[in-house]
Amino acid sequence: MNEAKIKSLCWRLTLGLELLTAVLAVPTAVLFIIIAGVYSFDKSLLVILGATIALVTSYILPTIRFIRFKTLLSKTIPESFQKLSLEEKQKIKLRLLEFPKSNLGYFLIQWTFGIPFAAFVTFRFFTPTIVESLPYAILPILIYPVLGVSHFFLTELMVSEVLITPALKDLTLKEETIPKVGIYARIFFTMSAVFSMTLTALGYLLLAQVTQFVQLQNAELTLVLMAVFITVNIFVLTSLFVKAMKFNTIQMTNRYKALASGDLRESVPIISSDELGHGSISLNSFIDSIRKITSVVIEESDRVNADSKVIATQTQGLTQAMMEQASSSEEMSAGVEEMSASIRSTAFGAKKQNDITKEAKDLVLGMESSIISVHDIMNLTESETKQMEEETKLGQSALQSTLDAMSEIESSVDHTSNVIQVIGEISDKIGLLSLNASIEAARAGDAGRGFAVVASEISKLGEQTLSNTKRILEAVSKASSSTKSGRLAVSNTEKTFTQIGMSVHTTIDLIKQSSDMTKKQLELVKHVKESFEKLTISAMEIEHNTSEQASTSEELAKSIATITEGTEYLNQFVNDIDKLCAALSAKASNLRKTIDFFKI
């Protein structure tokens, strides 16, 4: 509400309440005082004057109520109301709901001081009798119930115009915090006010007339006039009661009609503190729950419809994928069978390779043993060759000595040959001497016969010596030739021994190289043996792994077969899902059409 509407509402409430007071309650009260007190015309004017003065004086309380009510309503202006916290907003709404009941305090104060003040002003002009004073004492019983109930209903009707504004209409409150003035209490106090006014006014007058306590002038007219005023008060009172009940009932009825047409957009304003007001809380809670449920159902139906279409689209793709997967599974199964056969062949090859590796390892071990033997023989040969080299050097030295000795022998033979030649020459000379001696002995005759014999023997000796000398010379020549041949042979032998020594030295170097090579071969064989051991282990692992792979491939083939079967089943299941999605989409569309009945 804006400030203009707030000011207008405050004036309407103030004028309405004062109209009830000034037009209905005051005239009835004055009429009752005049009739019951049997006032004269002059005194009646004084009673009216006193009531008027008291009424005007009491307007200070409506002014205070006007200011406080306007201050409370000013807080509901949208610009300032939106800045408040939820708790502050709820407090304002609670104060508005409590205002009709708290407003009763103003009229109680107004009349509690107004009636004595009116009597005080009136009695300033004359001294009243008991009969004239008694109506002022009975007046609260006559006026308070009617005025209190009418003020309550009129205030509630005025405040309801604020409570139905959008700012306060949808503001929720806890039911236990809302003040409650039930329908039973409302009817009870309304009926009590009606009977209280009727019984008090008419009963007092009838009782006074019967007991002759008061002598009424024109009793019939007086009673009719009083009855008319009481009837007017009762009519206004019941009209306000019915209007308050009708306004709340109309709000509830309109809301039920809207609900019947599916309109969930509006809530029921809490405009009273009776059962209908409290019931509107439950109705609003119900509407809010239906609104939330409807929103959720709409969203879920739309989502289900969209999801079912998406699922239907995806299931079509899934069906195609399943068919492709089934085909792939068959191809995979064939490939796995081939792979399984290949793995089995590999396993067999790995086993054969393992056997070959073991044989190669045994051969390497044998080769290692042979190389060790060769190495030992080479070491022995090297030792023997070194010994042979030393012996060759000794033989070479011996041959050199032999060569030197043969050179000396050759020299000796040559010298012997010369000596033999000298001996031959001497033998020739001895022969010549024996010849000469024979000649001389022949010349000497008998005296020279002995000498002739000697000469003959010497001749023979010379011949033998010559013959022996020739033989010796031949032997010496042969010996010289043999010596030369021996020296040449020894020289050749020496050369041969020299070559042998060089060959032996070369052989020793070669044997050392061969020994070194055998050592390297031993190391290589050791590495080869270790490699073959690793290869054997690897071959065993390969054999084991290929065996496991063969088993795994067989299990994989079985699994693929199971997957193929599952794929076929899943394909059928997806077809069923596709059908269900179509049905679900149709049901979701129907549900959306049905739920569209509600307007949120």
C-alpha positions in Angstrom: 0.0 0.0 0.0 1.1 3.5 -0.7 0.8 6.5 1.7 -2.4 7.8 0.2 -4.2 4.4 0.7 -2.7 4.1 4.2 -4.0 7.5 5.2 -7.4 6.7 3.6 -7.6 3.4 5.5 -6.7 5.1 8.8 -9.4 7.8 8.3 -12.0 5.2 7.4 -11.2 3.1 10.4 -11.2 6.1 12.8 -14.4 7.5 11.3 -16.1 4.1 11.2 -15.3 3.4 14.8 -16.4 6.9 15.9 -19.5 6.7 13.8 -20.4 3.5 15.7 -19.7 5.3 18.9 -21.3 8.7 18.0 -24.3 7.6 15.9 -25.2 4.3 17.5 -23.8 3.9 21.0 -24.1 7.5 22.2 -27.7 8.1 21.1 -28.7 4.7 22.6 -26.9 5.5 25.8 -28.4 9.0 26.0 -31.9 7.8 25.2 -31.6 5.1 27.9 -30.3 7.6 30.5 -33.2 10.0 29.7 -35.9 7.3 29.7 -34.5 5.3 32.6 -33.7 8.4 34.7 -37.1 10.1 33.8 -35.3 13.3 32.9 -37.3 16.4 32.1 -36.8 18.1 28.8 -34.4 20.7 30.3 -32.4 18.0 32.1 -32.5 15.9 28.9 -30.8 18.7 27.1 -28.2 18.9 29.8 -27.6 15.1 29.5 -27.1 15.5 25.8 -24.7 18.4 26.4 -22.7 16.4 28.9 -22.5 13.4 26.5 -21.4 15.7 23.7 -18.7 17.3 25.8 -17.5 13.9 27.0 -17.5 12.6 23.5 -15.5 15.5 22.1 -13.1 15.3 24.9 -12.5 11.6 24.4 -11.4 12.1 20.8 -7.8 12.3 22.0 -7.8 8.4 22.2 -8.9 8.0 18.6 -6.2 10.4 17.6 -3.6 8.3 19.4 -5.0 5.1 17.7 -4.9 6.9 14.3 -1.2 7.8 14.7 -0.2 4.3 15.9 -2.2 2.5 13.2 -0.7 4.8 10.5 2.8 4.1 11.9 2.1 0.4 11.7 0.7 0.5 8.2 3.6 2.7 7.0 5.9 -0.2 7.5 4.0 -2.1 4.9 4.9 0.3 2.1 6.8 -1.9 -0.5 9.9 0.3 -0.6 10.5 0.0 3.1 8.9 -3.4 3.6 11.3 -5.2 1.2 14.3 -3.9 3.3 13.0 -5.7 6.4 14.1 -9.2 7.5 11.7 -12.1 7.4 11.3 -12.0 11.2 10.5 -8.3 11.1 7.9 -8.8 8.4 6.3 -11.6 10.3 6.1 -9.4 13.4 4.3 -6.7 11.5 1.8 -9.2 10.2 1.2 -10.6 13.7 0.6 -7.0 15.0 -1.9 -6.4 12.3 -3.7 -9.6 13.2 -3.6 -8.7 16.9 -4.8 -5.1 16.2 -8.6 -5.8 16.3 -8.2 -7.3 19.8 -5.7 -4.7 21.1 -8.0 -1.9 19.7 -10.6 -2.8 22.3 -8.4 -1.2 24.9 -9.0 2.3 23.3 -12.8 2.1 23.5 -12.6 0.7 27.1 -10.5 3.6 28.2 -12.6 6.0 26.1 -15.9 4.9 27.7 -14.5 4.1 31.2 -13.5 7.8 31.5 -16.2 9.1 29.1 -19.3 7.9 31.1 -18.1 9.3 34.5 -17.0 12.5 32.8 -20.3 12.9 31.0 -22.1 12.3 34.4 -19.8 14.8 36.0 -20.5 17.5 33.4 -24.2 16.8 33.5 -24.5 16.8 37.3 -22.6 20.1 37.4 -25.8 21.8 36.4 -28.1 20.1 38.9 -28.1 17.6 41.8 -29.3 14.2 40.5 -31.5 11.8 42.4 -30.8 8.1 42.7 -33.2 7.4 39.8 -31.3 9.9 37.7 -27.8 8.5 38.6 -28.6 4.8 38.4 -28.7 4.7 34.5 -25.1 5.9 34.4 -24.1 2.9 36.5 -26.1 0.4 34.3 -24.8 2.0 31.1 -21.5 0.0 30.8 -23.5 -3.3 30.9 -25.7 -1.9 28.1 -23.1 -0.4 25.8 -19.7 -2.2 26.4 -20.6 -5.6 24.8 -22.2 -4.1 21.7 -19.6 -1.5 21.2 -16.7 -3.9 21.9 -18.0 -6.5 19.4 -18.8 -3.9 16.8 -15.4 -2.3 17.1 -13.7 -5.7 16.9 -15.5 -6.7 13.7 -15.1 -3.3 12.0 -11.4 -3.1 12.8 -10.9 -6.7 11.5 -12.6 -5.8 8.2 -10.4 -2.7 7.8 -7.2 -4.5 8.7 -8.1 -7.3 6.2 -7.7 -4.8 3.4 -4.0 -4.6 4.4 -3.6 -8.3 4.9 -4.8 -9.2 1.4 -2.1 -7.0 -0.2 0.6 -9.0 -2.1 3.3 -8.0 0.3 1.5 -9.6 3.3 -0.7 -12.1 1.6 1.9 -14.8 0.9 3.9 -14.1 4.0 3.8 -17.4 6.0 3.4 -17.5 9.8 3.6 -20.3 12.3 0.1 -21.2 13.4 1.1 -21.3 17.1 2.2 -17.6 16.9 -1.2 -16.3 15.5 -3.6 -15.0 18.1 -6.9 -16.9 18.1 -10.4 -15.6 18.6 -12.5 -18.6 17.6 -16.0 -18.6 15.9 -17.5 -19.9 19.1 -16.2 -16.9 21.1 -17.3 -14.5 18.3 -20.8 -15.9 18.3 -21.0 -16.1 22.1 -19.9 -12.5 22.5 -22.1 -11.3 19.7 -25.2 -13.0 21.2 -24.2 -11.9 24.6 -24.0 -8.3 23.4 -27.4 -8.5 21.8 -29.0 -10.1 24.8 -27.1 -7.8 27.2 -28.4 -4.7 25.4 -32.0 -6.0 25.1 -32.3 -7.4 28.6 -30.5 -4.5 30.2 -32.5 -1.8 28.5 -35.9 -3.3 28.2 -35.6 -5.4 31.3 -34.7 -2.4 33.4 -37.5 -0.3 32.0 -40.1 -3.1 32.4 -38.9 -3.9 35.9 -39.1 -0.2 36.9 -42.5 0.1 35.3 -43.8 -3.0 37.0 -42.3 -2.1 40.4 -43.4 1.5 40.0 -39.8 2.4 40.8 -39.9 4.7 37.8 -43.0 6.3 36.4 -42.5 6.3 32.7 -44.2 8.9 30.6 -45.7 7.6 27.4 -44.3 4.2 28.3 -45.5 2.6 25.0 -43.8 5.2 22.9 -40.7 5.1 25.0 -40.4 1.4 24.8 -41.0 1.3 21.1 -38.4 4.1 20.6 -35.9 2.2 22.7 -36.6 -1.0 20.9 -36.0 0.7 17.6 -32.6 2.0 18.8 -31.7 -1.4 20.2 -32.8 -3.1 16.9 -30.6 -0.7 14.9 -27.7 -1.5 17.2 -28.4 -5.2 16.9 -28.7 -4.9 13.1 -25.4 -3.1 12.8 -23.8 -5.5 15.1 -25.0 -8.6 13.3 -24.3 -7.0 10.0 -20.6 -6.4 11.0 -20.4 -10.0 12.3 -21.9 -11.4 9.1 -19.8 -9.1 6.9 -16.7 -10.2 8.7 -17.6 -13.9 8.4 -18.8 -13.4 4.8 -15.6 -11.6 3.8 -13.4 -14.4 5.1 -15.8 -17.1 3.8 -15.8 -15.4 0.3 -12.0 -15.5 0.3 -12.1 -19.2 1.2 -14.9 -19.9 -1.3 -13.1 -18.1 -4.1 -10.0 -20.0 -3.3 -11.8 -23.3 -3.4 -13.4 -22.4 -6.7 -10.0 -21.5 -8.1 -8.7 -24.8 -6.8 -11.6 -26.6 -8.4 -10.6 -25.0 -11.7 -6.9 -26.0 -11.1 -5.7 -22.5 -10.3 -2.8 -22.8 -7.8 -1.4 -19.3 -8.4 -3.0 -17.6 -5.5 -3.0 -18.3 -1.8 -5.7 -17.5 0.8 -4.9 -14.4 2.9 -5.0 -14.7 6.7 -7.5 -11.9 7.5 -9.0 -13.1 10.7 -7.9 -14.9 13.9 -10.8 -17.4 14.0 -10.8 -21.0 12.7 -11.2 -19.8 9.2 -8.0 -17.7 9.5 -6.1 -20.5 11.0 -7.6 -22.9 8.5 -6.3 -20.7 5.7 -2.8 -21.5 6.9 -3.4 -25.2 6.4 -5.1 -24.5 3.1 -2.2 -22.3 2.0 0.2 -25.0 3.1 -1.9 -27.5 1.1 -1.9 -25.2 -1.9 1.9 -24.7 -1.6 2.4 -28.4 -1.4 0.1 -29.1 -4.4 2.0 -26.3 -6.2 5.3 -27.8 -5.5 4.1 -31.3 -6.3 2.6 -30.0 -9.5 5.8 -28.2 -10.4 7.8 -31.3 -9.7 5.3 -33.4 -11.7 5.5 -31.0 -14.6 9.2 -30.9 -14.5 9.5 -34.6 -14.0 7.0 -35.3 -16.8 8.9 -33.0 -19.1 12.1 -34.6 -18.1 10.7 -38.1 -18.4 9.3 -37.2 -21.8 12.6 -35.7 -22.9 14.7 -38.4 -21.3 12.5 -41.1 -22.8 13.1 -39.6 -26.2 16.8 -39.3 -25.5 16.8 -42.9 -24.3 14.8 -44.0 -27.3 17.3 -42.2 -29.6 20.2 -43.7 -27.6 18.7 -47.2 -27.6 18.5 -47.0 -31.4 22.2 -46.2 -31.5 22.8 -48.8 -28.8 20.9 -51.4 -30.8 23.1 -50.6 -33.8 26.2 -50.7 -31.5 25.0 -54.0 -30.1 24.7 -55.5 -33.6 28.1 -54.1 -34.5 29.4 -55.4 -31.1 27.9 -58.8 -31.8 29.6 -58.9 -35.2 32.8 -57.7 -33.6 32.5 -60.3 -30.9 32.2 -63.0 -33.5 35.2 -61.6 -35.4 37.0 -61.3 -32.1 36.1 -64.8 -31.2 37.5 -66.1 -34.5 40.6 -63.9 -33.9 41.0 -65.2 -30.4 40.8 -68.8 -31.6 43.5 -68.1 -34.2 45.5 -66.3 -31.5 44.9 -69.2 -29.2 46.2 -71.6 -31.9 49.1 -69.3 -32.5 49.8 -69.1 -28.8 49.7 -72.9 -28.5 52.1 -73.1 -31.5 54.3 -70.5 -29.8 54.1 -72.4 -26.6 55.2 -75.6 -28.4 58.0 -73.6 -30.1 58.9 -72.1 -26.8 59.2 -75.6 -25.3 61.2 -76.8 -28.2 63.4 -73.6 -28.0 63.8 -74.4 -24.3 65.0 -77.9 -25.2 67.3 -76.6 -27.8 68.6 -74.0 -25.4 69.3 -76.7 -22.9 71.1 -78.7 -25.5 73.1 -75.6 -26.6 73.9 -75.0 -23.0 75.2 -78.5 -22.6 77.2 -78.0 -25.8 78.6 -74.8 -24.4 79.5 -76.6 -21.2 81.2 -79.3 -23.3 82.9 -76.6 -25.4 84.0 -74.9 -22.2 85.4 -78.2 -21.0 87.2 -78.7 -24.3 88.6 -75.1 -24.3 89.8 -75.7 -20.8 91.5 -78.9 -21.9 93.0 -77.1 -25.0 94.1 -74.3 -22.7 95.8 -76.8 -20.4 97.4 -78.5 -23.4 98.5 -75.1 -24.8 100.0 -74.3 -21.4 101.8 -77.7 -21.4 102.8 -77.3 -25.0 104.1 -73.8 -24.2 106.1 -75.3 -21.4 107.4 -78.1 -23.6 108.1 -75.7 -26.4 110.1 -73.5 -24.1 112.0 -76.6 -23.0 112.5 -77.6 -26.7 113.7 -74.0 -27.4 116.3 -74.4 -24.7 117.3 -77.8 -25.9 117.4 -76.5 -29.5 119.7 -73.7 -28.2 121.8 -76.4 -26.5 121.8 -78.5 -29.7 122.7 -75.4 -31.7 125.6 -74.8 -29.3 126.6 -78.5 -29.6 126.4 -78.4 -33.4 128.5 -75.2 -33.3 131.0 -77.1 -31.2 130.8 -80.1 -33.6 131.2 -77.7 -36.5 134.2 -76.2 -34.8 135.6 -79.7 -34.1 135.0 -80.9 -37.6 136.7 -77.8 -38.9 139.7 -78.8 -36.7 139.3 -82.4 -37.9 139.2 -81.1 -41.5 142.3 -79.1 -40.8 143.9 -82.2 -39.1 142.9 -84.4 -42.1 144.4 -81.9 -44.5 147.5 -81.8 -42.4 147.5 -85.6 -42.2 147.1 -85.7 -46.0 150.1 -83.5 -46.3 152.0 -85.7 -43.9 150.9 -88.8 -45.8 152.0 -87.2 -49.0 155.4 -86.5 -47.3 155.4 -90.2 -46.2 154.5 -91.2 -49.8 157.4 -89.1 -51.0 159.5 -90.7 -48.4 158.3 -94.1 -49.5 159.2 -93.2 -53.0 162.6 -92.1 -51.9 162.8 -95.3 -49.8 162.0 -97.3 -52.9 164.6 -95.4 -54.8 167.0 -96.0 -51.9 166.1 -99.7 -51.8 166.6 -99.9 -55.5 169.9 -98.1 -55.3 170.7 -100.4 -52.3 169.9 -103.4 -54.4 171.9 -102.1 -57.1 174.7 -101.5 -54.8 174.3 -104.8 -53.1 174.3 -106.5 -56.5 177.5 -104.7 -57.1 178.8 -105.7 -53.8 178.0 -109.3 -54.5 178.1 -111.6 -51.6 179.2 -108.8 -49.3 176.2 -107.0 -50.2 173.9 -110.0 -50.2 172.6 -109.2 -46.7 172.4 -105.7 -47.5 170.5 -106.7 -50.6 168.2 -108.6 -48.4 167.8 -105.5 -46.2 167.4 -103.5 -49.3 164.8 -105.9 -50.5 163.0 -105.8 -47.3 163.2 -102.0 -47.3 162.0 -102.0 -50.8 159.1 -104.2 -49.7 158.6 -102.0 -46.7 158.7 -99.0 -49.0 156.2 -100.6 -51.2 154.0 -101.5 -48.4 154.4 -98.1 -46.9 153.6 -96.5 -50.2 150.6 -98.9 -50.6 149.5 -98.1 -47.1 150.2 -94.5 -47.7 147.9 -94.5 -50.7 145.3 -96.3 -48.8 145.7 -93.9 -45.9 145.6 -91.1 -48.4 142.5 -92.4 -49.9 141.0 -92.9 -46.4 142.2 -89.4 -45.5 140.7 -88.1 -48.7 137.5 -89.9 -47.9 137.7 -88.7 -44.3 138.3 -85.2 -45.6 135.4 -85.5 -48.0 133.3 -87.0 -45.2 134.5 -84.3 -42.9 133.5 -81.7 -45.4 130.2 -83.4 -45.9 129.8 -83.7 -42.2 130.8 -80.1 -41.7 128.3 -79.1 -44.4 125.7 -81.3 -42.9 126.4 -80.0 -39.4 126.3 -76.5 -40.9 123.0 -77.3 -42.5 121.9 -78.9 -39.2 123.0 -75.8 -37.4 121.0 -73.7 -39.8 118.1 -76.1 -39.4 118.4 -75.8 -35.6 118.5 -72.1 -36.0 115.4 -72.2 -38.0 113.9 -74.7 -35.6 114.8 -72.3 -32.8 113.2 -69.4 -34.6 110.2 -71.6 -35.4 110.0 -72.7 -31.8 110.2 -69.1 -30.7 107.4 -68.2 -33.2 105.5 -71.3 -32.0 105.9 -70.1 -28.4 104.5 -66.7 -29.4 101.7 -68.4 -31.2 101.1 -70.7 -28.3 101.0 -67.6 -26.0 98.5 -65.9 -28.4 96.5 -69.2 -28.5 96.6 -69.4 -24.7 95.4 -65.8 -24.5 92.8 -66.5 -27.0 91.7 -69.6 -25.1 91.5 -67.4 -22.0 89.3 -65.0 -23.9 87.3 -67.9 -25.3 86.9 -69.1 -21.7 85.6 -65.7 -20.7 83.4 -65.6 -23.7 82.2 -69.1 -23.1 81.5 -68.1 -19.5 79.4 -65.1 -20.7 77.8 -67.4 -23.3 77.0 -69.9 -20.6 75.5 -67.2 -18.4 73.6 -65.9 -21.4 72.4 -69.4 -22.1 71.4 -69.8 -18.5 69.4 -66.5 -18.7 68.1 -67.7 -22.1 67.1 -71.0 -20.5 65.3 -69.1 -17.7 63.7 -66.8 -20.3 62.7 -69.7 -22.4 61.2 -71.4 -19.4 59.3 -68.2 -18.5 58.2 -67.8 -22.2 57.0 -71.4 -22.1 55.2 -70.8 -18.8 53.7 -67.5 -20.0 52.7 -68.9 -23.4 51.0 -71.8 -21.5 49.2 -69.3 -19.3 48.4 -67.2 -22.4 47.0 -70.2 -24.1 44.8 -70.9 -21.1 43.9 -67.2 -20.9 43.1 -67.1 -24.6 40.8 -70.1 -24.2 39.1 -68.5 -21.2 38.9 -65.2 -23.3 37.3 -67.2 -26.1 34.8 -68.5 -23.7 34.2 -65.0 -22.3 33.8 -63.6 -25.7 31.3 -66.3 -26.5 29.5 -65.4 -23.3 29.7 -61.7 -24.2 28.2 -62.5 -27.6 25.3 -64.3 -26.0 24.9 -61.4 -23.5 25.0 -58.9 -26.4 22.2 -60.8 -28.1 20.2 -60.8 -24.9 21.0 -57.1 -24.3 20.0 -56.3 -27.8 16.7 -57.9 -27.2 16.5 -56.1 -23.8 17.3 -52.7 -25.5 14.5 -53.4 -28.0 12.2 -53.9 -25.0 13.5 -50.6 -23.5 12.9 -48.8 -26.7 9.3 -50.0 -26.6 9.0 -49.0 -22.9 10.5 -45.6 -23.7 7.9 -45.0 -26.4 5.2 -46.0 -24.0 6.8 -43.9 -21.2 7.0 -40.9 -23.5 3.3 -41.3 -24.3 2.4 -41.6 -20.7 4.5 -38.6 -19.8 2.8 -36.6 -22.5 -0.6 -37.7 -21.1 0.6 -36.9 -17.6 1.6 -33.4 -18.7 -1.7 -32.8 -20.4 -3.4 -33.9 -17.2 -1.3 -31.8 -14.9 -1.7 -28.8 -17.1 -5.1 -28.6 -15.5 -3.4 -26.9 -12.6 -2.1 -23.3 -13.1 0.9 -22.4 -11.0 
